[in-house]
Amino acid sequence: MKRRRTFAIISHPDAGKSTMTEALALHARMISEAGAIHGKAGRKSTVSDWMEMEKARGISVSSTALQFNYSSEHSDSDVPNVINLVDTPGHADFSEDTYRVLTAVDAAVMLIDAAKGLEPQTLKLFQVCRHRGIPVITVINKWDRPGQTPLELIDEIAERIGLTPTPLYFPVGIAGDFRGLLDRRTGQYIRFTRTAGGAKVAPEEIMEADAAATREGDEWTTALEESELLTEMGQDHEQEMFLAGQTSPMIFASAMLNFGVRQLLETLVELAPPPQGRADVDGDVREVTDPFSAVVFKVQAGMDQSHRDRLAYMRIVSGEFERGMVVTHAQTGKPFATKYAQAVFGRDRSTVDLAYPGDVVGLVNAMALAPGDTLYIEPRVQYPPIPSFAPEHFSALRVNTADKYKQFRKAMDQLDSEGVVQVLRNDLRGDASPVLAAVGPMQFEVVTARMKSEFNVATTIEPLGYSLARRTDAESAVELGRQRGVEVFTRTDGALLALFSDKWRLQYVEKEHPNLTLEPLVATA
Ligand code: GDP
């Protein structure tokens, strides 16, 4: 179990996450040539309309868990490490999904475009990592293209997010002239050679400092000087500080040329934490060596017409998982048979027979499972629920023809339990017109697209003039209901939410009625 590493890549769209994922798998020799995972070679796949939407927009809605073995050169064991890379949706509108994914990992790789520096989506996701105490490794990508200087990038990260980068590998050659990396801990130079189209693992030549100086001249001297400057400023790696979320080991790379990719794998194996026990709702820790338990972090349906079903992804927290095992669903107390356990890799699936803490397993036909649910083998355990995000977009959803009402209800219940959107109801609007609350408006499109493709129900979305929600209680709800520009709803999980048109309306109500309960909703467990 100590050999497992489970992580996610957080980045702004276009920073190179897909390219890096391919490069990592290539290095681990899972695929022989980059380009195989994302089906760029024109692989056939039958996809639902929903996937069509995803394709048309060039965004990734679905999450995937990629597992590969990696034999570290520094390992003294013949047994390879097992790396689980859990994919996160790229678009900001699906940050709630990303948040759930981040509850399933032990570390994150923050991938930054060398020219662009910190971007909004990276920042948002980084905040989630910070809240959850997930240690972060920073990769400056696209070093083969002109960009900022290493020290500018380091300063930007330190100043804007208060995370101190501690580069492990410092670039030799400015952005756009990527020659190799100075290994700051050994003082050696790792010189890279380009391969055709970056499709193969880039050959490396390891040199001692003298040879590097002769070879690269000023470029080497500059790297050495800047590295010494960092040492003087106390920016050398310290494991404790990294695990505490105060510093971030940093690597400069080019995912496209496969430069720095092996160094990232080595860093994950050497420094990222292995799976650890998890506290249950009572605060008692279930250790990884205890009997089987897992947390569902994502539920997905209608992904692929050739596998029409509902898939729940669980992350194993403790014990050994064996396919066919009958486990208990903590939320209902009912047994759940795991006959169809799968690994989902891109659009391909394969059967999983055995899995261990840190691994991600997809469970087919998981109709009863919802994100945050616990599965276990005796003794009983239940992990804390995954908190939901504060929604910022609100729309009423209506079924177009009354004869479809039954299917509409069924569809709504399913999409609700999958966590596609938050569903709000009140007596005034009635059951036929629930209000959907989302972090990003694209979530609404997913709802209407899936209503149509999976349930054959045509619906209309009508944006409402609310932009913020506060949690309230039954007592305050009465008074809030009388306020202009305020509406109170019950969310499916039972929470009472008051919606406000804007922050001024909220401020006014708070001022006029200081005793009302109005708590911000935040996704900070
Ligand atoms: P994602 O949206 O984060 O998954 O980004 P992609 O992996 O799709 O990459 C976005 C674009 O940047 C693509 O055109 C890639 O070919 C390009 N790209 C990714 N990594 C690198 C890199 O290291 N160097 C250069 N020059 N381009 C890169």
Residues whose N, C-alpha, C, O or C-beta is under 5 A from the ligand:
A	BS01	GDP	H12 P13 D14 A15 G16 K17 S18 T19 M20 N141 K142 W143 D144 R145 A253 S254 A255 M256 L257
